[in-house]
Amino acid sequence: MSTLTQAHGVYPIAPTPFLDDGAIDFASIDRLSEFYLRSGAAGVTVLGQLGEAPKLDAAESLAVARRFIAAFGRTPVVVGVTAPGFAAMRTLARECMSAGAAGVMIAPPNTLRTDDQIAAYYAQAAQAVGAEVPFVIQDYPLTFAVQMTPAVIRRIVQENASCAMLKHEDWPGLEKISALRGFERDGSMRHVSILCGNGGLFLDFECERGADGAMTGYAFPDMLCDVVRLQREGRRDAAHDLFDAHLPLLRYEQQPGVGLAVRKHVLQRRGLIGSSAQRAPKAALTAAARAEVEYLLSRLGRHDSRAALPQL
C-alpha cells in the first residue's frame, strides 16, 4: 500500500476528452498525460466526478482507464470506481488493477447518515473490490451530502488496512486536516496521505495544515504542482504569490454546474484537448461567460505566462 499511503504532490483529476460527436478522444488522453507528466504530476486520477464518469458505459470506462494507465507507465493512476452497487464497482476495480492501476477511489452514496453507516459502507466496499486493492476515501460533502467527521475517517482508516489515502474536499475543512494529523501524532490513527480537491481553492493553506498535495482538476494543474513544490521547499510567500494570481480564475472555474465547461474551454485553449465537448447532461458556456473567462486569462497572463494565450 506504500505507493498511495506515502503519496505527495499533485494527482490531477483528468477530464475525459470527447470529440465533437461525443466519442472518446483517445489522442487527447495521450496529450493530456504527456502534459501532466511534464508538469511534474506525481500521479493522476481518472473517472472522477468531473471526469464525467457517470456518462460513460462500462466498456468506455475501462477503455479510458486503460489508456491513461498505459500513458502514465510506472507513475500511479487512481481510478474512480464509485457505482450504485458493488458488482459494477468490483468489476471495474479488478479490471483496472489488472491493467496496472495503483488504486481506486470510492465515494459514499448519499443515503448514508450516521457514522456507523459510513464505516459499514466502506468496510463492505473494501471487501467488494478486494482486500489487496488500495482505496481512496472521497470526502466531498458538498456533492455527496455525506458528512464525515475526523473520527469516522479515523475509524475507516483503522478498520481497513487497504485504505491508503483521503481525498479531502470538505469545505470548510482546514480544521479537519489538523485534527487528522493530530490523530497521527497521538498514535490513534496510522498514516495515510491526504490530497485535497475543491479545485485547489484552499490549497495554499491546506499544505500548511498537513495535506500532502492536491487531487483536483483546475485547468492549470502545472500551477498546482508548483504551489505544492514551493510549499515543500519552504518558500511560503512564493507559493502564496503564485496561488493568489490564479485565484480569480480558479474561483470562477469552481462554480457548480458550469465549472467543467470552463475547465474544458481553458484546456482546449491551452492545446491540451482537441475539443471542449461534454456529454449530456451538460452546462455550456454562454457568450458572456466565455468573454469573462477570456478576460480572466488575459489578466492572469500578466503574472503567469502560461495564461498568456493568443486572443480568440
Summary of the structure (lengths in Angstrom):
residues: 312
radius of gyration: 18.5
end to end distance: 46.7
largest distance: 55.5
contacts: 1047
relative contact order: 0.13
helix: 52%
strand: 11%
